Amino acid sequence: MNNHWTSIIKPKTKLLDLNLKELWQYKDLIIMFVKRDFKTLYKQTILGPLWVIINPMLTTLMFTVVFGGIANISTDGMPQFVFYMAGNTVWSYFSTCLTKTANTFINNSAVFGKVYFPRLVSPISTVLSGLINFFVQFVLFMFFVIYYMMSGDAVRPNIYILLTPVLLLLIAMLSLGFGIIISSLTTKYRDLSILVTFGVQLWMYATPVVYPISQIPLHWRNLMLLNPIAPIIETFRYAFLGSGTIPWFYLGLSVITTIVVLFIGIVLFNKVQKTFMDTI
Amino acid sequence: MERKLAIKIENVKKQYRLGAIGGGTLQGDLQSWWARVRGKEDPNSKIGQKTYSGNERFYALNGISFDVYKGERLGIIGGNGAGKSTTLKLLSRVTAPTEGTIYINGRISSMLEVGTGFHPELTGRENIYLNGAILGMSKAEVDSKIEDIIDFSECRQFIDTPVKRYSSGMYVKLAFAVAAHLDSEILVMDEVLAVGDMKFQQKCLGKMSDVAENEGRTVLYVSHNMNTIRQLCDRCIVLDHGRVIFDGDVEEAISIYMNAVIDLKQVDINLTDKRMKHLSPIILAKMTHLTLLNKKNPIYEMNENILFKLRIKSEENLSNISVRIEIRTFDEVSVGAAIIQNFSCINKEEKDFVFKFNPYGLIPGKYSALLVLYEVNDMGVYNDLDAIFPAFQFEIIENQRFSEIHWNMSHWGKIRFENLMLMGE
């Protein structure tokens, strides 16, 4: 009998058998998850979606008071508020995506244990729903950029703002990559999920979010720019505020790092997803 | 016409590690690793246990193979731990087999649990879309079926209310409605029908057989309830300890499963420590021993009397005690009960009573008996003093009068009443 099997289930997959075509078939599910996240995020809160704006405002205000006011860290002559907001807008998207995708398997074990769909659907939809928050914050940020421009401050947006979609894609891919690597490892070691919250905080201080890279001594600066998220933030800030420079070489390096991390992430995730239910 | 294969399972094994899975913490695993490197004893292993893993593995499935043809409704039965759920998990790709291969022809959707992924904050309608997408439907597919789904769920009135406000019955109905409207060629179900009220259950069963018979879809169904298996399936597999021990006719499969579960030897039974868990821990009186009289095996011909001696021990003075015997089939469906009320008194002593039970009309098969010792107070309130299940198990075999007819197991029930009498022509 000559059968054409639609699917064959085997004990092990080849390392590179990623089945991205199947993922595409489930694009409706990704959209549904994004919708669900958006609709349910601020249900039963008094201020509702306003939190999307209040959150970054408060964080930026806090940065301004602590790092600008008390620690008096230089902001390259930029108005402190908008400087911190630039860093925070990018960083909060990155950190939210990273921490959320890092818990993919643990948070979804109930659903994953009952029904099959390509597991990558979950982290991808997380990253996409984060995008909605990012856009709201971004609009808020643009509002302040324009405000400071009008009031004659040194804020100078330039042609490089056209790079924003590329930067955004890089952040999304990078956080997804790191997130799914961690989530794959958390199926065995739960420690990592606790560590990740702490690690992300530390990472923020190692990234020029609350200070400009120009404040770093020259011989440390190159090392710091190896951090793949650092050149992205520097570029973003240069494009919208005109402060600092674009570290082109390190930005290129960051692109390569991102692709490598994401690739490793997908391979690892793909390997773990088949049997993680037995160990979680 | 040659039948087309829908699923082919080839020598599939699934191995699980027993006990704690993985070190759990990175530190623990590093310690173990470091100890092994230095040739020292693993600080994380249990005392006296030298090897780290070795023999603490077991096979939930130990080499099963079977084919399922298109349009078949296959039932899978077996005791707890026989491997039923593991099989379904493998088929629905929740986890992967350790060895062997499964070939699937057609889209497969599994209902290991209804309402997977329902979000309490979303409305019924939104959850239909979400759940549909999780089960593999595209948005367009759900669009075209949404009216049918809402109708089937009987929840139209509340469809735009968040499901957290639903009663559990409505929740389940909505969830099943989505699953029942899946378009996939193969449906895999794990006792999801054991939900909702009776009416809805029948509706679900009807829908499932409809789907299989009229639309030629393949159904794999796992259940402990033999009646739903009878109703739904046209072929049945019996699993035992991770192996297929029977594959074929449904009735035969059920009787093989029954035989595997029950050993019918005991006629002299110690009832102590068998008290049912739901009873009060304060013991006023209890049944301690039961003997089936005049029997070597608990096998009775149809309409034969069952004589048994019951020893009752009381801690108090009880002026009136009653006994009820409830008969159940082996898939624990109640058949009927016999009662003797206020038959005696008992005063802080251990006493033997002999009873006659006539299971008149009970058709051949295997049954278990639940015994309840109780008292009825002046107010007419029942107070269970002791209850034991199964107190004893027995088999009814055919007598001559019965063998003349062919009893339809799936529809005629367990009692053959007195023959109809012709009262006039």
HADDOCK unambig.tbl for C-alpha pairs under 7 A between the chains (distance, minus, plus):
assign (segid A and resid 5 and name CA) (segid B and resid 103 and name CA) 6.23 0.50 0.50
assign (segid A and resid 5 and name CA) (segid B and resid 104 and name CA) 5.65 0.50 0.50
assign (segid A and resid 5 and name CA) (segid B and resid 105 and name CA) 4.68 0.50 0.50
assign (segid A and resid 6 and name CA) (segid B and resid 104 and name CA) 5.92 0.50 0.50
assign (segid A and resid 6 and name CA) (segid B and resid 105 and name CA) 4.88 0.50 0.50
assign (segid A and resid 6 and name CA) (segid B and resid 106 and name CA) 5.69 0.50 0.50
assign (segid A and resid 7 and name CA) (segid B and resid 103 and name CA) 6.15 0.50 0.50
assign (segid A and resid 7 and name CA) (segid B and resid 104 and name CA) 5.21 0.50 0.50
assign (segid A and resid 7 and name CA) (segid B and resid 105 and name CA) 6.62 0.50 0.50
assign (segid A and resid 8 and name CA) (segid B and resid 101 and name CA) 6.99 0.50 0.50
assign (segid A and resid 8 and name CA) (segid B and resid 102 and name CA) 5.67 0.50 0.50
assign (segid A and resid 8 and name CA) (segid B and resid 103 and name CA) 4.52 0.50 0.50
assign (segid A and resid 8 and name CA) (segid B and resid 104 and name CA) 6.00 0.50 0.50
assign (segid A and resid 9 and name CA) (segid B and resid 101 and name CA) 5.68 0.50 0.50
assign (segid A and resid 9 and name CA) (segid B and resid 102 and name CA) 4.91 0.50 0.50
assign (segid A and resid 9 and name CA) (segid B and resid 103 and name CA) 6.34 0.50 0.50
assign (segid A and resid 10 and name CA) (segid B and resid 97 and name CA) 6.70 0.50 0.50
assign (segid A and resid 10 and name CA) (segid B and resid 100 and name CA) 6.62 0.50 0.50
assign (segid A and resid 10 and name CA) (segid B and resid 101 and name CA) 4.95 0.50 0.50
assign (segid A and resid 10 and name CA) (segid B and resid 102 and name CA) 6.67 0.50 0.50
assign (segid A and resid 11 and name CA) (segid B and resid 96 and name CA) 5.67 0.50 0.50
assign (segid A and resid 11 and name CA) (segid B and resid 97 and name CA) 4.93 0.50 0.50
assign (segid A and resid 11 and name CA) (segid B and resid 98 and name CA) 5.17 0.50 0.50
assign (segid A and resid 11 and name CA) (segid B and resid 99 and name CA) 5.58 0.50 0.50
assign (segid A and resid 11 and name CA) (segid B and resid 100 and name CA) 6.84 0.50 0.50
assign (segid A and resid 28 and name CA) (segid B and resid 133 and name CA) 6.58 0.50 0.50
assign (segid A and resid 28 and name CA) (segid B and resid 138 and name CA) 5.90 0.50 0.50
assign (segid A and resid 28 and name CA) (segid B and resid 139 and name CA) 6.24 0.50 0.50
assign (segid A and resid 29 and name CA) (segid B and resid 133 and name CA) 4.94 0.50 0.50
assign (segid A and resid 29 and name CA) (segid B and resid 134 and name CA) 6.26 0.50 0.50
assign (segid A and resid 32 and name CA) (segid B and resid 130 and name CA) 5.81 0.50 0.50
assign (segid A and resid 40 and name CA) (segid B and resid 121 and name CA) 6.26 0.50 0.50
assign (segid A and resid 111 and name CA) (segid B and resid 116 and name CA) 5.84 0.50 0.50
assign (segid A and resid 111 and name CA) (segid B and resid 117 and name CA) 5.80 0.50 0.50
assign (segid A and resid 112 and name CA) (segid B and resid 94 and name CA) 6.70 0.50 0.50
assign (segid A and resid 113 and name CA) (segid B and resid 94 and name CA) 5.77 0.50 0.50
assign (segid A and resid 114 and name CA) (segid B and resid 94 and name CA) 6.52 0.50 0.50
assign (segid A and resid 114 and name CA) (segid B and resid 112 and name CA) 5.61 0.50 0.50
assign (segid A and resid 114 and name CA) (segid B and resid 113 and name CA) 6.45 0.50 0.50
assign (segid A and resid 114 and name CA) (segid B and resid 116 and name CA) 6.96 0.50 0.50
assign (segid A and resid 115 and name CA) (segid B and resid 92 and name CA) 6.60 0.50 0.50
assign (segid A and resid 115 and name CA) (segid B and resid 94 and name CA) 6.16 0.50 0.50
assign (segid A and resid 115 and name CA) (segid B and resid 110 and name CA) 6.41 0.50 0.50
assign (segid A and resid 116 and name CA) (segid B and resid 92 and name CA) 6.18 0.50 0.50
assign (segid A and resid 116 and name CA) (segid B and resid 93 and name CA) 5.72 0.50 0.50
assign (segid A and resid 116 and name CA) (segid B and resid 94 and name CA) 5.63 0.50 0.50
assign (segid A and resid 117 and name CA) (segid B and resid 134 and name CA) 6.93 0.50 0.50
assign (segid A and resid 188 and name CA) (segid B and resid 22 and name CA) 6.53 0.50 0.50
assign (segid A and resid 188 and name CA) (segid B and resid 24 and name CA) 6.12 0.50 0.50
assign (segid A and resid 189 and name CA) (segid B and resid 24 and name CA) 5.40 0.50 0.50
assign (segid A and resid 189 and name CA) (segid B and resid 25 and name CA) 5.02 0.50 0.50
assign (segid A and resid 189 and name CA) (segid B and resid 26 and name CA) 5.58 0.50 0.50
assign (segid A and resid 190 and name CA) (segid B and resid 24 and name CA) 6.61 0.50 0.50
assign (segid A and resid 190 and name CA) (segid B and resid 25 and name CA) 6.30 0.50 0.50
assign (segid A and resid 191 and name CA) (segid B and resid 25 and name CA) 6.07 0.50 0.50
assign (segid A and resid 191 and name CA) (segid B and resid 26 and name CA) 6.83 0.50 0.50
assign (segid A and resid 274 and name CA) (segid B and resid 95 and name CA) 5.40 0.50 0.50
assign (segid A and resid 274 and name CA) (segid B and resid 96 and name CA) 5.58 0.50 0.50
assign (segid A and resid 275 and name CA) (segid B and resid 95 and name CA) 4.84 0.50 0.50
assign (segid A and resid 275 and name CA) (segid B and resid 96 and name CA) 5.64 0.50 0.50
assign (segid A and resid 277 and name CA) (segid B and resid 95 and name CA) 6.24 0.50 0.50
assign (segid A and resid 279 and name CA) (segid B and resid 21 and name CA) 6.06 0.50 0.50
